[in-house]
Amino acid sequence: MLRTLKVLLIALVATTGSFAQKGTHSPYSVFGLGELQGNDYAAFSAMGGVSMANFDSSKVNTLNPASYSYLARYTPVFQFGMNGRFSRYETSNASTVQRQFGLNQFQLGLPIKKRWGAALGLKPYSFTGYTISEYTVEDGDSTELYTNEGYGAVSDVYLGVAYRPVEKFTTSDPIPRYLKDSTGNIFDTVYFKRKLGHRLSVGGNVNYIFGTSDRVRTFQFWSASLGLNSKVENSLRLKGFNYEFGFNYEFSFGLESTSTKHQEKNKKFTVGIGAAYVPEAKLKAFNDIFSYSYINVGGFNGAEVISDTIEYINDDQGTVVIPEGYRGGIEVRFGPKNYNNSSVFRIAADVDFQKWSKYTEDFSSMTYNGNLRDRMRVGLGIEYTPISVVLDRAKTPYLGTISYRLGGYYTMTEYMVQNSLGDLTGLDAYGMSFGVGLPIRVAKLSNTNVNFGANFGKLGTTENGLIQEKYIGVFFGVSLTPGVGDKWFLKRKYD
């Protein structure tokens, strides 16, 4: 156990350090708090990012805190993830390729007692990272350079808890079912028990949001003889709490044979519904502005000799308002029918809506609303596991225990961009995803699994002077659980 905790501590430190790196190269991260991060754990990303109605006991699902109560008792889940992105940014006459890769999250799920679960972790909230340059050319020479660049990250440390107040299962008396041959004659009688189940879980997260977003705008002349250069440095630092509340309801229906002879005729059908609400949050923020004129030494981006300070504001205290949001989803699961080579098929859909048109940054020196619009994301995913639950794993073909995933998504982003015609244009994104989940058999009856995912999609358009991103994302995640003999939070008794 101590060795596991040491590994987790190293992963947490590495994850925290990776947030300081540039997590995006998108020019659209200039808006608001930057490029928002979703549920990027590999198992969910491979299914189009859907997870609201997911109640898998081997994974930590932070988008719906009600899911924590489904963690297997005495079996914590240690989860961390990495992701990368390969992007091609295009205009109507130019293109560039960018990439980034690194650790991006750490989660710990704790089944603290019967029907209770908790989770804590660190994950990114948004990234800022862009450099946009525009030259003025006269007589074949570049005489002026305008540069707009930004960098920074906003992170989320959270603690959540969930409780399952309803858990009711009923079983009927044996019901006969007659088996007939092709001529209609009864040749056997099978007795089934009808099983109905209802489970309801509620939960919440307390999130501590913190980070910085720095933006620098520069106008330069090639030669000092043409005039003075100017630079505006703006640094936004914020911190504060926001909250999430979720629920999950699950209804299951099954027919189970009273004998082992006809188990292939068993049935298991489950419907899950999940939803979450995120209230508006007002974060404490500080804004620094340093504006000055200067002379270049050595051409563009050369050494700076400051000529005059135009504006200097330090620690201007204000408020950043993160708007409220709603999330909902449904999942339908077929199986497992029994404990002998039984498959599971899942299909799920999510909708995520947040009122980013209400986003504001309010300081004594300025008020900024970002010119954003409301954001909506829709995702659809499927998962198939040929052999999900078995009594003897040693005799089970490994390829049959792999989970295969596929999904798609559409996002009406919060970005409103002015095009070359002077009109504000809303940007949309869409794509497809796929991946696999690989169970690890090192620990006996452990739910440890390694997950791989990838997606490819498109954001924006090249029409009327705008920038389009075509990307391929890759995701890697590990969910570690102890083996059956290493139970946590179990009060042991000795004779």
VENBELKA-V18021 format. One record per pair of residues at least 4 apart in sequence whose ideal C-beta (glycine too) atoms are under 7 Angstrom apart, sorted by the first residue. I is the first residue (numbers start at 0). J is the second residue. Records with the same first field share a line. If there is no record, write none. Layout:
BEGIN
I->J / J
END
This chain:
BEGIN
0->4
1->5
2->6
3->7 / 77
4->8
5->9
6->10
7->11 / 77
8->12
9->13
10->14 / 79 / 105
11->15 / 105 / 121
12->16
13->17 / 102
14->79 / 102 / 104 / 105 / 121
15->121
17->101 / 102 / 103
18->123 / 152 / 154
19->152
20->101
21->99 / 128 / 150
22->99 / 123 / 126 / 128 / 152
23->28 / 33 / 34 / 99 / 126 / 128
24->86 / 97 / 99 / 128 / 129
25->34 / 129 / 468
26->129 / 131 / 466
27->34 / 414 / 426
28->33 / 34 / 126 / 127 / 128 / 129 / 149
29->129 / 147 / 149
30->369 / 371 / 414
31->355 / 358 / 369 / 371 / 413
32->125 / 153 / 212
33->125 / 126 / 127 / 151 / 153 / 212
34->125 / 126
35->125
36->123 / 124 / 125 / 126
37->48
38->43 / 48 / 50 / 62
39->44 / 80 / 82 / 103 / 474
40->44 / 80 / 104 / 476
41->45 / 80 / 434 / 450 / 451 / 452 / 474 / 475 / 476
42->58 / 436 / 450 / 476
43->48 / 49 / 50
44->48 / 432 / 452 / 454 / 474
45->404 / 406 / 432 / 433 / 434 / 452
46->347 / 380 / 381 / 382 / 404 / 406 / 432
47->378 / 379 / 380 / 406 / 407 / 408 / 432
48->378 / 408
49->328 / 347 / 348 / 349 / 378 / 379 / 380 / 406
50->60 / 62 / 63 / 349
51->62 / 63 / 273 / 274 / 275 / 326 / 327 / 328 / 349
52->247 / 271 / 272 / 273 / 328 / 329 / 330 / 347
53->60 / 66 / 330 / 347
54->66 / 69 / 247 / 249 / 271
56->69 / 70 / 71 / 446
57->76 / 446 / 448 / 478 / 480
58->76 / 78 / 478
59->76 / 78 / 106 / 108 / 118
60->66
61->106 / 118 / 120 / 122 / 157
62->275 / 326
63->245 / 247 / 273 / 275
64->159 / 161 / 202 / 203 / 204 / 243 / 245
65->161 / 200 / 201 / 202 / 245 / 246 / 247 / 273
66->161 / 247
67->108 / 116 / 117 / 118 / 159 / 160 / 161 / 202
68->114 / 115 / 116 / 161 / 162 / 163 / 200 / 202
69->116 / 200
70->76 / 108 / 110 / 116
71->110 / 446
72->110 / 113
73->110 / 486 / 487 / 488 / 489
74->110 / 446 / 480 / 481
75->107 / 108 / 109 / 110 / 487
76->108 / 478 / 480
77->107 / 479
78->106 / 108 / 476 / 477 / 478
79->102 / 104 / 105 / 477
80->103 / 104 / 474 / 475 / 476
81->101 / 102 / 103 / 475
82->103 / 472 / 473 / 474
83->98 / 99 / 100 / 473
84->98 / 99 / 470 / 472
85->98 / 470 / 471
86->97 / 98 / 468 / 470
87->94 / 96 / 469
88->94 / 95 / 97 / 466 / 468
89->94 / 461 / 467
90->461 / 466
91->461
103->123
104->120 / 121 / 122
105->120 / 121
106->118 / 120
107->118 / 119 / 120
108->116 / 118
109->116 / 117 / 118
110->116
111->115 / 116 / 117 / 488
114->162 / 163 / 166
115->162
116->161
117->159 / 160
118->159
119->157 / 158
120->157
121->154 / 156
122->155
123->152 / 154
124->153 / 154 / 155 / 208
125->153
126->152
127->149 / 150 / 151 / 212
128->149 / 150
129->148 / 149
130->148
131->147
132->144 / 146
133->145
134->141 / 143 / 144
135->141 / 142 / 143
136->140 / 141
137->142
141->221
142->220 / 221 / 225
143->219 / 220
144->219 / 299
145->218
146->217
147->216
148->215
149->212 / 213 / 214
150->213
151->210 / 211 / 212 / 213
152->210
153->208 / 210 / 212
154->209 / 210
155->206 / 208
156->207
157->204 / 205 / 206
158->205
159->202 / 203 / 204
160->202 / 203
161->200 / 201 / 202
162->200 / 201 / 202
163->198 / 199 / 200
164->199 / 201
165->197 / 198 / 199
166->198
167->197
168->194 / 195 / 196
169->195
170->192 / 194
171->192 / 193
173->190 / 191 / 192 / 257
174->190 / 191 / 193
175->188 / 190
176->189 / 191
177->185 / 188
178->185 / 186 / 187 / 189
179->183 / 184 / 185 / 186
180->184 / 186
189->256 / 261 / 264
190->257
191->254 / 255 / 256
192->255 / 257
193->254
194->253 / 255
195->252
196->250 / 251
197->250
198->249
199->248
200->246 / 247
201->246
202->245
203->242 / 243 / 244
204->242 / 243
205->240 / 242
206->240 / 241 / 242 / 243
207->240
208->237 / 238 / 239 / 241 / 282
209->237 / 238
210->237
211->234 / 235 / 236
212->235
213->234
214->233
215->230 / 232
216->231
217->230
218->228 / 229
219->228 / 295 / 299
220->225 / 226 / 228
221->225 / 298 / 299
223->294 / 295
227->292 / 293 / 294 / 306
228->292 / 293 / 294 / 295
229->292
230->291 / 293
231->290
232->289
233->288
234->287
235->284 / 286
236->284 / 285
237->282 / 283 / 284 / 319
238->282 / 283
239->280 / 281 / 282 / 283
240->280
241->277 / 280 / 321
242->278
243->275 / 277
244->275 / 276
245->273 / 274 / 275
246->274
247->271 / 273
248->272
249->269 / 271
250->270
251->268 / 269
252->268
253->266 / 267
254->265 / 266
255->265
256->261 / 262 / 264 / 265
262->337 / 339
265->336 / 337
266->336
267->334 / 335 / 336
268->333
269->332
270->331
271->329 / 330
272->329
273->327 / 328
274->326 / 327
275->326
276->325
277->323 / 324
278->323
279->320 / 321 / 322 / 323
280->321
281->318 / 320
282->318 / 319 / 321
283->318
284->317 / 318 / 319 / 360
285->314 / 315 / 316
286->312 / 315 / 317 / 362 / 364
287->312 / 313 / 314
288->310 / 312 / 364
289->311
290->309 / 310
291->305 / 307 / 308 / 309
292->306 / 307 / 309
293->303 / 304 / 305 / 306
294->304 / 306
295->299 / 301 / 303
296->301 / 302 / 304
297->301 / 302
312->364
315->362 / 363 / 364
317->360 / 361 / 362 / 363
318->361
319->360
320->357 / 358 / 359
321->358
322->353 / 354 / 355 / 357 / 358
323->354
324->352 / 353 / 354
325->352
326->349 / 351
327->350
328->347 / 348 / 349
329->347 / 348
330->345 / 347
331->346
332->343 / 345
333->344
334->341 / 342 / 343 / 344 / 387
335->341 / 342 / 343 / 387 / 388
336->341
337->341
338->388 / 389 / 390
339->389 / 390
340->386 / 389
341->387 / 388
342->384 / 385 / 386 / 387
343->384 / 387
344->383
345->381 / 382
346->381
347->380
348->378 / 379
349->378
350->377
351->375 / 376
352->373 / 375
353->373 / 374
354->373
355->371 / 372 / 373 / 374 / 413
356->371 / 372 / 373
358->368 / 369 / 371
359->366 / 367 / 368
360->367
361->366
370->415
371->413 / 415
372->413 / 415 / 425
374->411 / 412 / 413
375->411
376->408 / 410
377->408 / 409
378->406 / 408
379->406 / 407
380->404 / 405 / 406
381->405
382->402 / 403 / 404
383->403
384->402
385->399
386->395 / 399 / 400
389->395
391->395
392->440
395->399 / 400
400->438
401->435 / 436 / 437
402->435 / 436
403->435
404->433 / 434 / 435
405->433
406->432
407->431 / 432
408->429 / 430
409->429
410->427 / 428
411->425 / 427
412->426 / 427 / 428
414->425 / 426
415->423 / 425
416->423 / 424 / 426 / 465
417->421 / 423
418->422 / 424 / 463 / 464 / 465
419->463 / 464
420->463
424->465
426->458 / 459
428->456 / 457 / 458
429->456 / 457
430->454 / 455 / 456 / 457
431->454 / 455
432->452 / 453 / 454
433->453
434->450 / 451 / 452 / 453
435->451
436->448 / 450
437->448 / 449
438->448
439->445 / 447 / 448 / 449
442->447 / 481 / 482
443->482 / 483
444->482 / 483
445->480 / 481 / 482
446->480
447->478 / 479 / 480
448->478
449->477
450->476
451->475
452->474
453->471 / 472 / 473 / 474
454->472
455->470 / 471
456->470
457->467 / 468 / 469
458->467 / 468
459->465 / 466 / 467 / 468
460->465 / 467
461->465 / 467
481->485 / 487
END
